[in-house]
Every structure is written in C-alpha cells, then in structure tokens.
C-alpha cells in the first residue's frame, strides 16, 4: 500500500509541474507588445469574439473596433550572427515617402496625434491592426515603434500613408543556395571587359543595345551557336558564369543568373581570377533598397549583416544597378567620380568593392573642395547620409553607410566573394 501511495503522490506532483509549465507558455507575451495597451486590447477583443464562435465574416463590429492583429514579418531561416549591427531596423519597416506621415496614439483618425514622421524616415514595425470602418469595411493600421529621448515610443500610422519595406530573406537565401549549387558543379569565373579594356564587343544588328536591353559598352558577346554569329547577346562585365570547356578561340560558359549557355571569346574570360572557395556573398535588393551579407561559417551559411543601401537610377548620366549574379572583382580604398557631363573630378567614394563594370559597393560619397587658386582639398570621410535606404539615387553603384562599407572592405576576399542583385 505504501508503495502505491508514493507512486500516486509522484504522479500528482508531475501533473502539477506539467500544468504550471503549460500555463506559463500560454501566457507568455512579447516584451515590446506588452508595454503598449493597444496591442493587448486588440488581442483580447479578437480572442473573445472568436472564442464565442463568431466567424470573421459574421462579426457585427462597431466603427473603430479592433477586429484582428496580424504580424507581417519575414524572418531569416539561416542562422544569424551579426558582425555589424549599426542602423538596424526591424525585418519589416516603413519608409516615409511623402512630405510627412502622421503618427497617432491609436488606430483611428480620431486618436490624438503624437508626432509627424518626416520624409525619408524609417519606422520600425510591430503588427498590422484591422479596424472596423464607418462604411462597414475594414481599415488597416500599422503599429510602429521608435525611440525618443532614450525611450521606446509606440504609435499607429494608416495603412496607406507609408511604403512597406522588408528584407527579402527568402529570396536572398535562395540566391545564396543557387550560387553555392553552381560553385559545387564546376569552376566559376566572370566576364571581364572593364572600361572595354579587352576590346569593344561587336555591334548588335548595327546597334549598341541588344534585344534584351543589354548594353554594348563593358560587355562581351555571348553566342548561342558559333554557326550563327549574327545572333548574340551582350554579357556585362562582372557577370558570373560557370566555365564549361574551351572551343578554339571561345569558351563555353553557363550564366549563373539564367542558366543559359553561350560561346564567349576567350579574351573576355580571365585566366587567373576565379572562385576557388565560395564563402562570402553580398545580396543587394534594388526594390527595398537594402542588403544582406552572408558568410559560410563552419560549413553553414550565416547572416552576418543586414542594412540599408541606395542603388542606381535611370537618368542621362546614370543607370540602374543591374540585377543578376556577379563576381566580387576587386576592392579599392576609394575611387574618384566625375561631375556629370564633364571630365572634372568631383569627389571620391571610400571603401569600394567593384562587381559589375563601373558599379561599386561603397561608402558615402564626398565632394572635393577647391580654393580660389584651384588647389584641391580632400574632406574627411562622411559616415552618414539620410538618403541611404530611401529611393534609387546613385549613378549605378550601391551606397552604404561608410562604416558598413569599411566592414565589407575589410571582410572581402578575392576569389571567395560573390555579389548578387535581386529585385
């Protein structure tokens, strides 16, 4: 009997422990969310109404009533070990693309105004809140957070008032996997014709642009067949390709971005500059104006940095940053740039990594100053620019905060680094 009694007591103790543990898990809440009463209230209302068996489409809500809360956050699936952590935003954030955006205390136009977010500001994101509208529809509000006077502040912006931005970790990670798969299948190299040093490619049907919009300058011709040399495309400098085999004066290559195969004159394929160990990848996102940096650490691809960036725009003296897979060609402490439409040196950009033609990842550009007698004065590096991460503005390059460009410059390894541009 004693043995059965003790067994019964032990079972009761174990059941009590399990019940307490389950209760703690059920009531665990986010630290950020718990500090804002609107989130708590929204969840309670939604849970109460759904627990009563009411389907979403049957809810008879009063105007202004919170119906539901949704988290629209895409998290990385790769491990994260940040080696650079300045200027961090939440994985989803909002860019203020208008003159200003009003932040309110609650998810309603009737709520008090807390402040105005000015053009170019990025607002960190918590949740999306759905509220019953006066017309019987649903309004969407975004629950945001910022820091003011060293304290976290909470507020709401209307769903139509700012541009949603995110780090496309799914696309970034797929691109990393694709580059690795190609590297495992064979030797990776690139098209080399920086500043047309290996000779201008032939005209395409008398034009300098092919049918796909690729430009002749700083490119090589890619022939699907050597029997029909009038049919080719322009492959830009830096384009990452898998080397297949030589064919007399040509090399048979496979373009990593598209999987298409071409014959390229051998003079456009570097002989001693190829990927020997793919361990480092920079992924640039021209749509969201940000980037992710990956390194293979102990056999596992790891996110070591994510930050904002500014890419190239279409213009008379500029062009968009091209999408695709590129070779990390070289690094420079700085490069100089011309004043638009002239051969006059206007300034310099520090900590530059070249990956496509004249396209670099670099720090904040700095214009030279000139004295009355023409003496050039070189100002020091500039760390920050409020335009980074806003909209495409550069001539073709990718601008970074200077400290991040320096981080990449020190981290870069020739023959181990690939640059990928996604949209």
N, C-alpha and C positions, 0 to 999 in steps of 0.2 A: 504493500500500500504506500509506504514512504517513497519508494522509487517512482510510482505513478504520480504521486503528489508533486514531487520535484520536477518531473517531466512536464506536468501541466503548467507549473509556475514558469518554467523556462520558455514554454511556448507562448504564454501570455506576455512575457517581457519582450520576446522577439516581435510579436504582433504590435505591441505598443511602439517599439522603435520604428517599425515599418510605417505605421500610421503617422507618427511625428515627422518622419523624413518626407513622406508624400505630401504632407500639409505644407512643409517648408518649400518644396518645389512648386506647389500650386500657387503659392502667394508671393513667389519671387518676382520682383519688378525691376525694370531698368532704373538705374540711379538718376539718369537725366530726366526720364519721363516722370518719375515720382516727385520731382521738385516743381512740376508745373500742374496746377489743379485742373486745367482744361483737358489734358490728356486723360487723367484719372476719371473725370466726369464722363468724357466721351465713351470710354471703355465700359464704364458701369452702365450707362444708358443702353448701349448696344447689347451688352451681355444680358441685361434684364429683359429687354424686349424680345430677343431671340430665345431666351430660356422659357418664355411664355408661349412658345410655339408659333410665333408670327413669322411668316415668310417675308423676305425683304420687299417683294412687290405688293404685299398686303399692308405694310405699315402705313398708318394714317398719322403722319408726323405734322406737328405744328411748325410754321415757318421759323427758321433759326435753330431748330432742334438738331442736335448731332446724331446722325444715323449710323456712321461707321468710321473706323480708323484703319488706314492701310499703310504699311511700310513698303516703299518702293526703293529698296536698297539692293544693289548687286555687289556682293562681297567676293573677294578673290578666293578661288579654290586652291591655288598654290600657297605654300607656306609664306608667311610674311616675317621678315627680319630687317627692319628699316635701318639702313646705314646713313640715311639723310632724312631728316624729319622737320625741316623748316616749311612754313607756309602751308601746313596741312589743312585740308578741308575734309568734311565727311565724304563718303564714297559717292553719294548723290548730293548735289548742291545746286544753288540757283545763281544765275548771272543776271544782274540788273542791266538790261539793255535799253531801257528808256531813260528819260531825264531823272526820274526818281520813282521809287516804289514805296507805298505807304505800308508800314508795319502796324498792325492793330493788336490790341490786348487779347481779343478773342476772334473766333471765326465768323465774323459778321461785320457788315458795313456800319452797323450801329455801335460797334465797340469803340472805345477810346483809341485815339492814335498815339502810339508810343514814340515813333520817330519816322523819318524818311530815310530810306536807303538810296544812296546816290548812284549815278551811272558808273558801271564798272565794278561795283561791289559784288562780292560773292557771299551768299548767305548759306550757312550750314543747315542741313535738313534733318528733321526728326521723323515726321509722319505726314501723310495726307489725310485730311479730315473732310468727310462728306456731310453737308448740312442741308436740311430741307429748305427749299427756296419758296418765295412768296407765290410763284406761279405754279407750284406743285411739282416742279422739277427738283434737281439736286445741284447745289453749288459745291465747288471744290476749293478747299483752302489748304495751304501748306503750312505746317507747324515748323517754325525755324528757330534757330538759336544763334546768338552772337555773344561776344564778350565786350563788356563796357566797364571801365574803371576796375578791372581785375575780377569782375563777377560775371557769371553766365546770366544772360537775359533771354527770355522767351517771348515769342510773338507769332502772328499769323499774317501771311500775305495771300491775296486772292490768286486762284489757280492760273489766271490769265495775265498776271502782272510781271512775271519774270520768266526767263528761259531756263528750263530744267537742263542741267548738265550732269554727267556721270562719268565715272571711269569704267570703260567697257572691258572689264576684266575678262569676260568670256571670250570676246574677240581677241584680246591681247594674248591670252593663254593659248587659244587655238593657233594663232600665228607663231608663237614660240614653238609649239609642238610640230608645226609644219616645217619650220626651219630645221629643227633637230632631225626630223624624219629624212629630209633631203641630205643633211650632213652625214647621216648614217648610211645612205645609199651610195654615196660617192663624193668625189672631190668638188668642193665649192670654190668658185672664183668669181670674177666680175668683168663687166665691160669697161674698158679703160680708154677714154678719149677726152681727158680733162683739157679744156681750152683748145680742143681739136689738135692736140699735140701729135696724135698718131694719124692725122690726115682727115680732111672732111669726108664724110660719107657721101655717096653719090646722090644726086637729086632724085626725088621720087616722082616720076612722071612729069619732070620739069618743075617740081615744087619742092619747098623746104619743109613741108609738113605731110606726113603720110595719111592714109585714110582713117587711122585711129586717133589722129590728132597729135602724134609724137613728132617732136622737132628734130631737124637735121643736125643742128649745132650740138657739139659734145655728145654725139651718138655714133653708133656703128650700124651697118646694115645687117639685118637678120633674114637670111633666105630660107624659106621652107623647102625649096628644091634648087639645086645648082643648075638644073635644066631650064629654069625659067627665072633668070636673074632680074627681069623687069618687075617681078613680084617680090617685095620685101617689106619689112617694117623697120623703123628706127628704134634701136635699143639704147637707152640713155646711159651715159657714164655712171658707173657705180651699180648698175643692175646686177643682182645676184643670180648666178647661173651655176648649174651643175655641168662640169666638164665630162663629156661622154667619150669622144675619141677624135684623133686628128684625121683630116681628109685632105691631103696635099697642102694647099695654101690656106685651108679653112679648118675650123674646129667645129665639131658638132656639139651643141650645148642645149641644155634644157632650162628654160626660165623658171625660177622657183615660184614666182608670183602666179603664173598662169599654167605651168606645166607644158607649155608649147615648146617645140624643138625647132632649132634653126641651125643653119650653117653661118658662121661668122668668120670673116678674115682673121687669120692668126695674129696679125699685128695689133688687133684690139683686145687680145687676151693676155694679161700679164703672165710672165713665165715664173716668177719667184714670189708672188704675193697672193697667197690663197689661204683659205680657212684650214688650219691644221688641228684646231681643237675648239669647237664651238662651246663657249662657256658664258658669253655675255651678250645680252640682247636689249636694245632700247626700242620700245614701241611708242610711236607718236600717233596721236589721234587728231586729225585735222577737223573733225566735226565738233568735238567737245573742247578742243584747244587745251589738251593735257597729255600726259605721257606716263608710262610705267617702265621701270628699269628692272631687268631680271638677270640673275646670276645663278649658274649651276653650282650649288654648294653641296659637297659630299654626295654628288650624284642626283641631287634634287633641285629642280628649278624653283627659285625663291624670289619673291618680290622684295627688292631692297630699297626702292624709292618710288614714290608717285607724286607728281607735282604738275603745275600748270605750265603752259607754253603758248607761244604765239607763232603761227605758221604764215606761209606766203599768201599773198592776194593777187588776183588778176589785175593788171594795170599796164600802162605804157612802158614802164621801166621795171616791172615786177611780174612774177608769175606764181601760181600756187605751188606749194610744196607737193611734189609728185608722190602718189601712193604706190606701194609696192615693197619689195624686199631688196635691201641694199647692203653692200659691203661697207664695213667701217674702215675707210681707206687710210686716213691719216689724222693726226692731231697737230694743232699749232697753238703756241701761247696766245696768238692773236692773229687776225687778218685785217687788212685795210679795205675800205669800201669807198667807191666814188660818189660824188654828188651826182644826182640824177641828170642824165643827158650830157655829162661832161667827163673829162679825164682828170678832173681835180679830186685829189684825195680828200674826203670829207671827214672821215673818222676811223675808228677801229672797233672791233668786237673781240673781247677776250675769251680765252679758253675754248677753242674751236675744234670740232670734230667734223671732218668732211665725209659725206656719204653719197652724194649724187651731184655730178657736175660742179657748179659753184654753190651747192646747198650745204650749209654747215649747221650743226647744233652749237650754239654759242651763248655767251653771257650778254648782258645789257649793252647795246651799242653806245659809244661815247664819241661825240664830235670833237675834232681838234679845235683849238682856238688860235687865232693869228694876230700878231701885233701889227702896228701900222707899217713897220718895215718888212713885213712878210714872214717874220720869224714864227715858226710853228711851236705851239705849246701843247703838250700832251697831258690832258687832265687825268686824274687817277680813275681807277675802276669805279663803276657805279653799280651798286648791288641790286637795287630795286627799281622796277618800273611798274606803274599802276596799270599799264596796258597789257601786261603779260597775262595770258589766260582769258582775254576778252574776245576779240574777233581777229581774223587774219589781217595782218598789217605789214608783214615783212616782204622783202623782195623775192625770196624763195626759201630763205633759211628758217631755222626754228630757234626763236629766242627763249632763253631760260633766265631765271634769276642767276646772277653771276656766281653766287656760292654753289648753286647746283651745277652750273657749267664747269666750275672748278672741280667739283666732286667727280663728274663724268670724265673730265680731262685726266685726273689722277688715276681713275679706275680703268680707263680704256687700255685694251691690249691688242696690238696689231695681230691679225691672223686668228683672233679669238672672238671678235665682236661683229655683230650684225645689227643693222638698223632697219626697222620695219615701220612703214607708214600706213595706217588704216584710216577708214572714214566711218 
